Amino acid sequence: MVDLKSGKFLSNLCLFAVLVSIVFIAAGCRLTPTEEAASFTSRDLHGEGLVVLCYHRVLSSPLLRMGRFLWPSEEELTRYTLSTGEFAAQLDYLRRRGVRFVTPGEAEDYLTGKKSFSGKLALVTFDDGDLSVYREAFPILKERHIPFLLFLVTGQVGKRWQGFTMCTWEQIREMVQSGLCTVGLHTHDLHYLDRETKKPVFLLPGREADFAADTARGVAILRDEIGAQVRYFAYPYGFGNPSTDRSLASEGIPNVFTLRAKVNRPGDSRSFIGRIVVTPESWPQVAAWADGNL
């Protein structure tokens, strides 16, 4: 007989509720064509240099298997969420192939030529900052002593957002204090699409001042909450424009990440750092790059 009051049962019930939320919320949160295309463009994924990996969430293997069985056509579960086993296996695969995991600071020094690295480098990044990063991904990264960059939507920290429970400031501080986590900005509260045009709201005409104010607020919050000087920004939906680039530069943010899948090399523009969204379609190409087959 199942003990309905047991902590394990209640925990599993809560996790199942999270799965249901993911499925129903995701039904209204599909990728824009720009982000979709960026996720699969990997023609430039070859040779030595820095590959930046973009993850979103990691769920326990049994829970994710159940979700994929119940909702096999739900892309949020089948493409954009990894199991703990899949995530750990990917990290281990890259390390066995001699890929070196670097910190955001090392990546910055590499791109500016301040520090020289030979071979292939990887930087792990997470967008949004939902609770699975702290509960599932962080222990795996900590066990392997792999640094990572966490892009936060500062206005949603500690809240329920788009069907997900977000990390709290206390959890974020714990990750930062481990020495492995660096925090970047993913806007304060502009990570959504315009209802009419279905375009990122911060890219609409006449929203330049809104983006600048939003960025300034996010920078101030990260400074106040964790004492961080923000040097890293990731555009929601993959890309910005010259106006948003200027706003970021005026806030002293030199490193801007996109969703252009590429190998980054010294001398490349730091206002257009490429990342590859890790999906079942893109991972084999990342693995082939690590193997030297691309």
Secondary structure by P-SEA (a helix, b strand, c coil): ccccccaaaaaaaaaaaaaaaaaaaaaaccccaaaaaaaccccccccbbbbbbbbcccccaaaaaaaaaacccccccccccccaaaaaaaaaaaaaabbbbbcaaaaaaaaacccccccbbbbbbbccccccccccaaaaaaaabbbbbbbccccccccccccbbbbcaaaaaaaaaaccbbbbbcccccccccccccccccccccaaaaaaaaaaaaaaaaaaaccccccbbbcccccccaaaaaaaaaacccbbbccccccccccccccbbbbbcccccaaaaaaaaaaccc
